[in-house]
């Protein structure tokens, strides 16, 4: 993964369409994403769009430009609109709830079960990460 230099970070931060920039990642404003998507759908090339919005094309490789297009396209087609900053929607939401009209004893029992399910889900995710880490370590040797 390419890292931005201190000079590039300064230039990117100066652009009004940059929401946030770190040494590894660039986040665009909602205004940029909306305008980018509109121009892209009108047939403009991604490089031309970036240049028109004041970005130096020397900072972006073709793979990064393709990634920008895919991220904007995915947000546009998600139905949730564009967002600034990091997208935490990838995280699974717990859609577990207690039905209305249950007795207090049943509610307490269901709450205990729901808490246990949430805990077990977290535990499974933790075990997946451990397993993934061990597999990566094995491949290196």
N, C-alpha and C positions, 0 to 999 in steps of 0.2 A: 504494500500500500504506500502510495506517495505521501510524503509529508510536506506541508507548506512551510516555506522559510519565513522568518520574522518579517522580512520586507513584503512578501506576498500576503501575509496575514494583515499587515497594515493596509495594503491596497484594497484587499477584499473588505475589510471593515469599513473603509471609507465609502464603499458603494452603498447607496441608499436601499438597494434591493437585497442586501445581505442582512439576514437576521442575526446570525451568530457564526463565528468561525473559530475552529480549534486547529491544532497542528495537523490533524487527520481528517477533519470533516468540515463541510460548508453547508450551512442552513440558509435557505432563501425565505424571503417574506411572502406572505399570502399574495400581495400585489404582484410580485414577480411571477409566482406560479400561475396566477390567473392570466396575466398578460402573455406569459410563455406559452401556455396551453392554447390560448386564442390564436396566437401567431403560428404555432406549430400546426394547428388544424387548418389554418389558411394556406398551408403549404410552404411556409418559410423553413429554411434549414436551421437546425439547432445552433450551429456555429454562428450564423448570421444573427439569430435572436440574442445569443449571449453577447455578441459584439455590440449590438444595438443598445443593450442595457448597460454598457460600460465595462464589461468584463474583458480582461486581457486573455485572449485565446491561448497564449503561451503557457498559461497556468494549468490548462486542461488538456488531458490526453483524450483520444477518441473513446476509450473505454469509460472514462469519467463522464464525458458528454452523453454517451449512450445511457449511462446510469441515471443521469439527471432526467433525461427524457422518460425513462421507465418509471422513475419515482413520481414525476409529475402526472404521467398518464394514469398510474395506479391510483393516486389520490383523486384525480378528476373522475375516474370511473367508479370510485368507491361508494359514491352517493352521500358521503359525509362532508364533502367540500374540502377545501384546502386548509392546511394547518401550518402554523409556524412552529419551529423547534422540533424536538424529537417526537416520534410517533410511538406512543405506548399502546396503541390499539392491538398490537400483535399479541399482547398478553391476554391470556384467556380470562374472561370474566366468570365469576361464579354466579350462575343464574338460579341458584338454589334459594328457595324461600319457603316459609311456612304458610300453608293455606289458611285463609281466614275461616273463622267459625270453628276452629279446633279448641278443645278444652285446654285449660292451663296445664294439666298433667301431660297431655299429649304435646303441647307446645314445648315444654321443658325437655321431653324425650326427643322430639324432633330437633331442637336446638343442639342437644348433645350429639345427635347423629350427624347433623350438618357440620358442626365444628370438627368432628372426627374425619369426615369426608374431606374437608378443606385441608386438615393437617396431613392426611394421607396423600393428597394431591401434591402438597409441597414436598413431602418426603420422596415421592416418586420422581419429581423434577430434580431434586437434589441427587438422587441415585443415578439418574440419567447423566447428570453433569460429571459425577465421579467416574462413571463408566466411560464417558467420552474422553475424559482426561487420561484415564489409564490406557485407552486405545491409542491415543496420540503418543503417549510416552513409549508404548511398545513399538510403534512404527519408527520412532527415531533411532532405536537400537538395532 
